[in-house]
């Protein structure tokens, strides 16, 4: 037979409800991942696009400036996304169906951190307790990076698709994993080829 008193059972129920409410509020306060924006030209026929490239004629003249590390990392990430979506890179010397172009930008913005309130409930043995913490609001400068990827219909010389993502840059992270994640987010809505 259960000998737990009604008071102890009620206290356990209150503690369980408080913990559940605390976990639910944590999920609501977590920052959401950056949401990409995209736009597609209604005249673009993605069923006919098979190849992509970086220049208007698909050829490298050999007289261009050396490719910086960041540029080659972004291009590699875009290339990987295009291949994953079923497109092939145009052979050298041939015109691609789509010319891929990207641009990056960064800006310093003010970020407002609102007042925060934390509630804690717990028990140890036969005693129970609770606490409330309040944090003040603050304003700080943050660096926000933006990546825009364009797909140009080479035959029409018109933009067929554009994807954009912006996010707070933490510590100026330009590691390949961070760049790959940004490119994947920006190109999330890029139309995949059907086999």
C-alpha positions as CSV (number, residue, x, y, z in Angstrom):
1,X,0.0,0.0,0.0
2,X,1.3,3.5,-0.9
3,X,1.9,5.5,2.3
4,X,2.7,8.8,0.5
5,X,0.8,11.7,2.1
6,X,-1.5,13.8,0.0
7,X,0.7,16.9,0.7
8,X,3.8,15.1,-0.6
9,X,2.0,13.9,-3.7
10,X,0.7,17.4,-4.4
11,X,4.2,18.9,-3.9
12,X,5.7,16.3,-6.4
13,X,3.0,17.2,-8.9
14,X,3.7,21.0,-8.5
15,X,7.5,20.3,-9.0
16,X,6.9,18.2,-12.1
17,X,4.6,20.8,-13.6
18,X,7.2,23.6,-12.9
19,X,10.0,21.6,-14.5
20,X,7.8,20.9,-17.6
21,X,7.0,24.6,-17.9
22,X,10.6,25.5,-17.6
23,X,11.7,23.1,-20.3
24,X,8.9,24.4,-22.6
25,X,10.0,28.0,-22.1
26,X,13.6,27.2,-22.9
27,X,12.6,25.8,-26.3
28,X,10.6,29.0,-26.9
29,X,13.6,31.2,-26.1
30,X,16.2,29.4,-28.2
31,X,17.3,31.4,-31.2
32,X,15.9,30.0,-34.5
33,X,18.3,29.1,-37.3
34,X,18.5,31.8,-40.0
35,X,15.6,31.5,-42.5
36,X,16.6,31.7,-46.1
37,X,14.7,33.8,-48.7
38,X,14.5,32.8,-52.3
39,X,12.8,34.0,-55.5
40,X,12.4,32.1,-58.8
41,X,11.7,33.6,-62.2
42,X,8.4,32.2,-63.4
43,X,9.8,32.1,-67.0
44,X,12.7,29.9,-66.0
45,X,12.4,26.3,-67.1
46,X,14.4,24.3,-64.7
47,X,13.6,21.1,-66.6
48,X,16.0,22.1,-69.4
49,X,18.9,23.1,-67.1
50,X,21.5,20.4,-66.7
51,X,24.9,22.1,-66.3
52,X,26.3,25.0,-64.4
53,X,29.5,27.1,-64.5
54,X,31.1,30.3,-63.3
55,X,31.8,32.3,-66.4
56,X,29.8,33.3,-69.5
57,X,31.6,31.0,-71.8
58,X,32.6,28.3,-69.4
59,X,36.3,28.8,-70.1
60,X,39.1,30.1,-67.9
61,X,41.3,32.6,-69.7
62,X,44.2,31.9,-67.3
63,X,44.9,35.6,-67.0
64,X,42.6,36.3,-64.1
65,X,43.8,37.2,-60.6
66,X,44.5,34.2,-58.3
67,X,41.4,32.9,-56.5
68,X,41.3,33.8,-52.8
69,X,40.8,31.1,-50.3
70,X,37.3,32.3,-49.2
71,X,36.2,32.5,-52.9
72,X,37.3,29.0,-53.6
73,X,35.7,27.7,-50.4
74,X,32.3,29.3,-51.3
75,X,32.6,28.1,-54.9
76,X,33.3,24.5,-53.7
77,X,30.3,24.7,-51.4
78,X,28.0,25.9,-54.2
79,X,29.4,23.3,-56.6
80,X,28.7,20.5,-54.0
81,X,25.1,21.8,-53.6
82,X,24.5,21.9,-57.3
83,X,25.8,18.4,-57.8
84,X,23.7,17.2,-54.8
85,X,20.7,18.7,-56.5
86,X,21.4,16.7,-59.8
87,X,23.3,19.3,-61.9
88,X,26.7,18.7,-63.6
89,X,29.5,21.1,-63.9
90,X,29.9,22.2,-67.6
91,X,33.1,20.9,-69.2
92,X,35.8,23.5,-69.8
93,X,35.3,25.5,-73.0
94,X,31.5,24.9,-73.1
95,X,28.7,27.2,-72.2
96,X,26.8,26.1,-69.0
97,X,23.0,26.2,-68.8
98,X,23.3,28.2,-65.6
99,X,26.0,30.6,-64.5
100,X,26.4,30.7,-60.7
101,X,27.3,34.0,-59.1
102,X,27.4,34.9,-55.4
103,X,27.9,37.9,-53.3
104,X,28.7,38.4,-49.6
105,X,28.2,41.4,-47.3
106,X,28.6,42.1,-43.6
107,X,27.2,44.8,-41.5
108,X,27.3,45.8,-37.8
109,X,23.9,45.9,-36.2
110,X,22.6,46.7,-32.8
111,X,21.1,43.6,-31.0
112,X,18.8,44.1,-28.1
113,X,18.8,41.5,-25.4
114,X,15.5,41.8,-23.5
115,X,14.9,41.4,-19.8
116,X,15.1,37.7,-18.8
117,X,13.4,35.9,-15.9
118,X,14.4,32.5,-14.7
119,X,12.4,30.4,-12.3
120,X,13.8,27.3,-10.5
121,X,12.0,24.8,-8.3
122,X,13.6,21.8,-6.5
123,X,13.6,19.6,-3.5
124,X,16.0,17.7,-1.4
125,X,14.7,15.1,1.0
126,X,11.6,16.4,2.7
127,X,12.3,20.1,2.0
128,X,11.5,22.0,-1.2
129,X,12.5,25.4,-2.4
130,X,12.4,27.7,-5.3
131,X,14.2,30.7,-6.7
132,X,13.7,33.5,-9.2
133,X,16.4,35.3,-11.2
134,X,16.1,38.4,-13.3
135,X,18.6,39.7,-15.9
136,X,18.6,43.2,-17.1
137,X,18.3,44.2,-20.8
138,X,21.3,45.2,-22.8
139,X,22.2,46.5,-26.3
140,X,25.4,45.4,-28.1
141,X,26.9,45.5,-31.5
142,X,26.9,42.3,-33.5
143,X,28.3,41.5,-37.0
144,X,25.8,40.1,-39.4
145,X,26.9,38.3,-42.6
146,X,24.7,37.9,-45.7
147,X,25.2,35.4,-48.6
148,X,23.3,35.8,-51.8
149,X,23.5,33.1,-54.5
150,X,22.3,33.8,-58.1
151,X,21.6,31.3,-60.9
152,X,21.7,33.0,-64.3
153,X,20.0,31.4,-67.3
154,X,22.9,31.6,-69.8
155,X,20.7,31.5,-72.9
156,X,18.5,34.3,-71.8
157,X,21.1,36.2,-69.8
158,X,18.5,36.6,-67.1
159,X,18.4,35.6,-63.4
160,X,16.5,32.3,-63.0
161,X,16.8,32.0,-59.2
162,X,18.1,33.8,-56.2
163,X,18.6,32.6,-52.6
164,X,19.7,34.7,-49.6
165,X,20.6,34.0,-46.0
166,X,21.7,36.3,-43.2
167,X,23.0,35.4,-39.8
168,X,25.0,36.7,-36.9
169,X,28.7,36.0,-37.4
170,X,30.2,34.6,-34.2
171,X,33.9,35.3,-33.9
172,X,34.3,35.9,-37.6
173,X,34.1,32.2,-38.3
174,X,35.0,31.5,-41.9
175,X,35.7,27.8,-41.4
176,X,34.6,25.5,-44.3
177,X,31.9,23.9,-42.2
178,X,30.3,27.3,-41.5
179,X,30.5,28.3,-45.1
180,X,29.0,25.0,-46.2
181,X,26.1,25.4,-43.8
182,X,25.5,29.0,-45.0
183,X,25.5,27.9,-48.7
184,X,23.2,24.9,-47.9
185,X,20.8,27.3,-46.1
186,X,20.9,29.8,-49.0
187,X,20.3,27.1,-51.6
188,X,17.7,25.1,-49.6
189,X,14.9,26.0,-52.1
190,X,17.0,25.7,-55.3
191,X,15.0,23.4,-57.6
192,X,16.5,19.9,-57.8
193,X,16.7,18.0,-61.1
194,X,14.4,15.1,-61.6
195,X,16.1,11.9,-62.7
